């Protein structure tokens, strides 16, 4: 009995002890669970900001890159650079030896950011010498004042070519010089229009496409007139060249035997055959005939490079608002002018002056649109600043069109949007 009493007392004591410690254990477990929940639900502490890579900051500060573009270019092409020595040498080379302006340097480097890691004496100078050889006036001590700007424009246009070896570029230039019969000016013009001529292998691509042009154009015909109008033919494929030839023949009936064929190819080459067909269809819907369209090939090929909505807006303006006939549009290249940057503001100003009897009713609007900026301002702006038409003139002078023409001296206002 004594043993049983002892066991019972022990169990009772154990249960009592357990019941006293249970709340503390439960509280501990509850706090542990809550801490885990709080840790899971609370936002993670923000990591310290990653410092801007050295070259990304360099591209922003020294070249003029937008920050987002600089970060991408630096991580993709320039991650191995940790010192400004080589990039500084390249920028100095572009500014000095190649005569590039700051905007041109930005364009050049954006096209090929890895150029900043290149060695100037062994890599860049030999390539620049090749381009300089196309411009005799660009040499040291040259008398041609325009040579540095011509060299800079050529180098900027052909920035992608600096990713190839000087030996490869020399072969491409030799191919083009041979094709152009030593006419370096013709080669420069082709490269400005189609820099990819230097990015394609002369033996495998350029020669192949030249053979295709010769075959499709017909034996005995010189392919150079076609190449001059559309140097992009040499960078296309034989299949695409055949499609372009077919489009010129089927859409407007101009075949290789026609003197207009090079002009037709020049108009269709920058487009797909479908787009070209649509543009021709739109011109026909406004009353232009095949002979009119062929005239545009030769005198205003930019017409076919206008986007559909721009072309339609200009045709509506000329024919609907101004009252031109299709033939009136063909007389010059006024269709290449900017609609909102030149044509419509000038038209509205002159019409307003006519409504007040300040200018004759028989104004020739073709001349109005074609006038140089200074002449137009003399005839229709400054003369009426203090007259009854002053409100019209002030409205025109405060418009973006007037500011654009004055700041660019009329040069860019003649270009289409």
ChimeraX attribute file (.defattr): number of C-alpha atoms within 10 A of each C-alpha:
attribute: neighborCount
match mode: 1-to-1
recipient: residues
	/A:1	6
	/A:2	7
	/A:3	8
	/A:4	9
	/A:5	9
	/A:6	11
	/A:7	12
	/A:8	12
	/A:9	12
	/A:10	12
	/A:11	11
	/A:12	12
	/A:13	12
	/A:14	12
	/A:15	12
	/A:16	11
	/A:17	11
	/A:18	11
	/A:19	11
	/A:20	11
	/A:21	11
	/A:22	11
	/A:23	11
	/A:24	11
	/A:25	11
	/A:26	11
	/A:27	11
	/A:28	11
	/A:29	12
	/A:30	12
	/A:31	12
	/A:32	12
	/A:33	12
	/A:34	11
	/A:35	12
	/A:36	11
	/A:37	11
	/A:38	11
	/A:39	11
	/A:40	10
	/A:41	9
	/A:42	8
	/A:43	8
	/A:44	8
	/A:45	6
	/A:46	6
	/A:47	6
	/A:48	6
	/A:49	6
	/A:50	6
	/A:51	7
	/A:52	13
	/A:53	16
	/A:54	16
	/A:55	25
	/A:56	22
	/A:57	19
	/A:58	19
	/A:59	24
	/A:60	16
	/A:61	13
	/A:62	14
	/A:63	20
	/A:64	18
	/A:65	20
	/A:66	13
	/A:67	15
	/A:68	10
	/A:69	13
	/A:70	24
	/A:71	20
	/A:72	12
	/A:73	21
	/A:74	22
	/A:75	13
	/A:76	12
	/A:77	16
	/A:78	21
	/A:79	15
	/A:80	11
	/A:81	16
	/A:82	11
	/A:83	11
	/A:84	14
	/A:85	11
	/A:86	17
	/A:87	23
	/A:88	15
	/A:89	17
	/A:90	21
	/A:91	22
	/A:92	15
	/A:93	18
	/A:94	24
	/A:95	16
	/A:96	12
	/A:97	16
	/A:98	26
	/A:99	20
	/A:100	26
	/A:101	16
	/A:102	15
	/A:103	11
	/A:104	19
	/A:105	22
	/A:106	20
	/A:107	19
	/A:108	22
	/A:109	23
	/A:110	20
	/A:111	15
	/A:112	17
	/A:113	19
	/A:114	18
	/A:115	24
	/A:116	22
	/A:117	19
	/A:118	17
	/A:119	14
	/A:120	20
	/A:121	11
	/A:122	10
	/A:123	16
	/A:124	19
	/A:125	15
	/A:126	16
	/A:127	22
	/A:128	18
	/A:129	16
	/A:130	15
	/A:131	21
	/A:132	21
	/A:133	13
	/A:134	20
	/A:135	19
	/A:136	14
	/A:137	18
	/A:138	23
	/A:139	15
	/A:140	8
	/A:141	7
	/A:142	12
	/A:143	11
	/A:144	12
	/A:145	10
	/A:146	11
	/A:147	18
	/A:148	21
	/A:149	15
	/A:150	19
	/A:151	25
	/A:152	23
	/A:153	17
	/A:154	23
	/A:155	27
	/A:156	25
	/A:157	20
	/A:158	22
	/A:159	18
	/A:160	19
	/A:161	21
	/A:162	21
	/A:163	16
	/A:164	13
	/A:165	13
	/A:166	20
	/A:167	11
	/A:168	17
	/A:169	23
	/A:170	16
	/A:171	15
	/A:172	20
	/A:173	21
	/A:174	14
	/A:175	16
	/A:176	23
	/A:177	18
	/A:178	13
	/A:179	16
	/A:180	18
	/A:181	12
	/A:182	13
	/A:183	13
	/A:184	18
	/A:185	13
	/A:186	17
	/A:187	22
	/A:188	21
	/A:189	14
	/A:190	21
	/A:191	21
	/A:192	17
	/A:193	18
	/A:194	19
	/A:195	23
	/A:196	19
	/A:197	26
	/A:198	23
	/A:199	20
	/A:200	18
	/A:201	17
	/A:202	22
	/A:203	11
	/A:204	9
	/A:205	18
	/A:206	23
	/A:207	15
	/A:208	17
	/A:209	21
	/A:210	21
	/A:211	15
	/A:212	19
	/A:213	22
	/A:214	16
	/A:215	14
	/A:216	15
	/A:217	19
	/A:218	13
	/A:219	9
	/A:220	8
	/A:221	12
	/A:222	12
	/A:223	19
	/A:224	17
	/A:225	15
	/A:226	20
	/A:227	20
	/A:228	19
	/A:229	19
	/A:230	22
	/A:231	24
	/A:232	21
	/A:233	26
	/A:234	24
	/A:235	23
	/A:236	17
	/A:237	17
	/A:238	19
	/A:239	10
	/A:240	15
	/A:241	22
	/A:242	15
	/A:243	15
	/A:244	24
	/A:245	22
	/A:246	17
	/A:247	23
	/A:248	26
	/A:249	16
	/A:250	12
	/A:251	16
	/A:252	17
	/A:253	14
	/A:254	22
	/A:255	19
	/A:256	18
	/A:257	10
	/A:258	11
	/A:259	10
	/A:260	17
	/A:261	24
	/A:262	23
	/A:263	26
	/A:264	31
	/A:265	26
	/A:266	27
	/A:267	25
	/A:268	23
	/A:269	25
	/A:270	17
	/A:271	15
	/A:272	14
	/A:273	19
	/A:274	11
	/A:275	16
	/A:276	21
	/A:277	18
	/A:278	15
	/A:279	21
	/A:280	17
	/A:281	14
	/A:282	16
	/A:283	20
	/A:284	15
	/A:285	10
	/A:286	14
	/A:287	12
	/A:288	19
	/A:289	16
	/A:290	16
	/A:291	10
	/A:292	16
	/A:293	21
	/A:294	21
	/A:295	17
	/A:296	22
	/A:297	22
	/A:298	16
	/A:299	15
	/A:300	21
	/A:301	20
	/A:302	17
	/A:303	21
	/A:304	24
	/A:305	20
	/A:306	17
	/A:307	14
	/A:308	13
	/A:309	9
	/A:310	16
	/A:311	21
	/A:312	16
	/A:313	13
	/A:314	22
	/A:315	21
	/A:316	15
	/A:317	17
	/A:318	22
	/A:319	15
	/A:320	12
	/A:321	12
	/A:322	15
	/A:323	12
	/A:324	16
	/A:325	15
	/A:326	18
	/A:327	12
	/A:328	13
	/A:329	18
	/A:330	17
	/A:331	14
	/A:332	14
	/A:333	17
	/A:334	23
	/A:335	23
	/A:336	21
	/A:337	19
	/A:338	19
	/A:339	23
	/A:340	15
	/A:341	23
	/A:342	24
	/A:343	25
	/A:344	18
	/A:345	20
	/A:346	22
	/A:347	17
	/A:348	13
	/A:349	18
	/A:350	22
	/A:351	20
	/A:352	17
	/A:353	21
	/A:354	16
	/A:355	13
	/A:356	10
	/A:357	12
	/A:358	16
	/A:359	15
	/A:360	12
	/A:361	12
	/A:362	7
	/A:363	12
	/A:364	9
	/A:365	18
	/A:366	18
	/A:367	11
	/A:368	17
	/A:369	20
	/A:370	17
	/A:371	14
	/A:372	15
	/A:373	18
	/A:374	13
	/A:375	12
	/A:376	16
	/A:377	17
	/A:378	11
	/A:379	14
	/A:380	19
	/A:381	21
	/A:382	15
	/A:383	13
	/A:384	19
	/A:385	15
	/A:386	11
	/A:387	12
	/A:388	13
	/A:389	21
	/A:390	16
	/A:391	14
	/A:392	19
	/A:393	24
	/A:394	15
	/A:395	12
	/A:396	18
	/A:397	18
	/A:398	10
	/A:399	13
	/A:400	14
	/A:401	21
	/A:402	20
	/A:403	14
	/A:404	16
	/A:405	19
	/A:406	16
	/A:407	11
	/A:408	11
	/A:409	13
	/A:410	18
	/A:411	13
	/A:412	16
	/A:413	23
	/A:414	21
	/A:415	16
	/A:416	21
	/A:417	14
